[in-house]
Amino acid sequence: MTTWVKICSIDIASPPSVKHPDDKKKIYYSLTSNGKKVAKVHDQMHETIKTKLVDKLTAKYSIDDLKIVANFLDDLYQLEQKF
């Protein structure tokens, strides 16, 4: 089930903005309490999706298979750090 949140009519950022001191292209806004709520729900949505994906993917492999993949990825990471 997908939950859609209409944010068009919600003030999610307060008008005062701050430019990044080292990069004038970047602009930072302070979130209002509604904006913080939307951001929290957004982060929770990503965590839920991530958990479901990991569960679905790992369900089809045995523990031994996953250990082999984990060892391979660890070896790859270690080699990459040497470059």
Summary of the structure (lengths in Angstrom):
residues: 83
radius of gyration: 20.6
end to end distance: 44.6
largest distance: 54.0
contacts: 144
relative contact order: 0.09
helix: 54%
strand: 14%
